[in-house]
Amino acid sequence: MQELPNWFKNDGEDNFASVLVPNFAGKPIKALQIGAYSGDASYWLAENVLTHQDSYLWDVDTWEGSDEPVHKALDWKSVESIYTDKLWFHIQLMKVRPFKGTSDEFFKQNTETFDFIYIDGDHTSYGVLKDAVNAFESLKVGGIFAFDDYQWSAGLGQIKEPKLAIDSFYKVYEDRVDLLVDGYQRWFRRSR
């Protein structure tokens, strides 16, 4: 198995702890993550937030990577195996529910609403904007959603990076969301 970077520990864990634990820990919540990678965020959620017996997380990922330069060097079958091994116990309990496919495929068949949605899948502006609109429509009023990699850049240009989409989403939905975290990640609460 290859050694994988834990981007969640570097970029998201502090926000998960400061925002999600006080809002959701021990409560029956439904969560959705677009882009699961090797399962670091999923494992953390299962252990620290999804502690109520009725709580669960949908993990949506193709486990095929993207056009990002760092993804080209990864063995995606190995990444998926690491994810499955890491979360085996939580998957058996149906606490974590993997969905192998695109976010478009997931949203087309989804009938649930969620308390928390984490968007960290397709990093192109087009992909992020689609995920943002679909996530908003699937989020309960009062629910929290977060975008990873708001400030990320691989030098690919703004249409291949999340920031333009996240800024555009916020400009259009500003009267429907409250900004909770503004840093490397952007977190919002749906207000109406």
N, C-alpha and C positions, 0 to 999 in steps of 0.2 A: 504494500500500500504506500502511496506517495504521501509525503508530508504536505499538509495544506495550511495556508495562512488562516488565522482566525480573525477575519475582518470584523466580525460582530464584537469581539472583546475590545478591539481598538475603537470602533466607531459607534456602537450602539448600546452596549451593556449598561453604561451609566444612565442613559435616557430611559431604558427599559425599567431600571431599578427605581429611578426617581419619579417616573410618571405612572407606570403600570402597577407597581406593587401597591401604592396607596389607593389607587382607583379600583383595582380588580382582584387583588390576591384573596383567595378563599371564597370568591363569589362565583356563581354559575355563569360563565361567560363563553361566548363563541368567538373564536379568533380565526383570522385568515392571514396567511403569509404568501405573497407573490414573490417567488425566488427563494428557495430553501437552501440551495448550495449543499454544504456538508452537514447541515443541521445544528449548527452552534446556537443560533437564536431559538430554534425550535426546542432544543434540549433545555435551554435556560427558561423558556416560557413554561414548559411542562413541569419543571422542578420548582419554580418560584411564583408563578401566577396561576396556572391552571390546576390548582390544588383542590378545588371543589369537585366532587364526584361527577357532576354534570358538565364540567368545562371540557372543551376540546379545541383543537387547532387543525384547520385544513392547511396543508403545505402544498403549494402549486409550483411545479418546476418541470421542465422538460429533461433536465439532467443531460443536456447536449451542449451547454455553453452558448456563447454568442461571438460576435465579431471583435470583441474587446481583445487587445493584444495579450493580456495576461491569461485569458481563457484558452487561447490557442495552444498553450504549453501544457494544459491539464488533460489528464486521462479521465474523461467524464464517466466512464463505467466504474472507475475506482472511486470517484467522488460520490456517485450514487450508492456504492457499496458501503462507504464510510458513513453516509447518512443513515442507511438502513441498519447498520450495526450499532451506531450510536443511539438510535431511537427505538431499537427493537422492542424493548419493554413497554414503552409508551404507545407504540403502534399496536402491540398485542392488546393493550387495554382500551384501544380506540380513543386514547387521549390525544394522539397525533394521527392524522389521517392524510397520508400522501395521495396526491393527485398528479399523475405523470401526464403532462400535457401543457398546452399554453394557457395563459390566463384568459384569452378569448374563449377557448373551449370550456374552461371552468365557468366563466360568467354566463355563457349561453345556457348552461344547464342548472345553474345555481338558483335556488328559491329561498335561501336563507338570508337573514340579516345578521350582522355581526356587531360585536361590542368593540373589537379592535381589529384593525387591518394594517399590515406592514407591507409596504411596496418597495421591493428590492429585486425586481426581475429584469426585464428588458430595460436597458439604460438609454436607449435612443429617446429623443424628445417625443416622437410619435408614440412609442410604446408606453412611456411613462404617462403621457396625457390620457391615453386610452385607459390605462389601469386606474388613473386617478378618478376619472369620470365614473367608470364602472364601480370602483370601490365606494365612492360617495353614495351612489344609488343603493349599494348593499349595506351601508352603515346605518345603524340605529341613530336616531337623534340622541345626542349626548355621548355617542361613541367616539373613540379616538382612532385616528389613523396617522401613520408616519411614513415619511419618505426617507429612504437611506440615500446617501451619496449626493446630497444637494450641492455640495461644493466640490465633488469629484470631477477630475478632468484627466483624460488620457491624451489630450492634445488632438482629439479627433474632430473638433469643431462643435459648435453649440447644438446642431441638430442631432448629434450623436451622443449627447450628454444630457443628464436629467434636469439641470438647472432651468433651462428655458421653459420646459414643460411645467415644472413646479411653480415657477413665477407666473406663468400664464394661468394655470389652474387657480392660484391664489387671487389673481386679479379678477377673474370671473366669479369666483365663489366667495369672495371676501365677506359678503354680508350673510353668509351661511356657515361660516367657520370661525373659530377662535384660534389664533396662533399660540401654541403652547411652548414650542422649542424652536429657536432660530439659530442654527449653528451648522455644523457639518451635516446634520440631519434637520429636517423640518417636520414638526409634529403639530397636528390640528385636532380640535374637538368639533364635531358637527353640532352647530347650535340650532339649526332648524332644517 
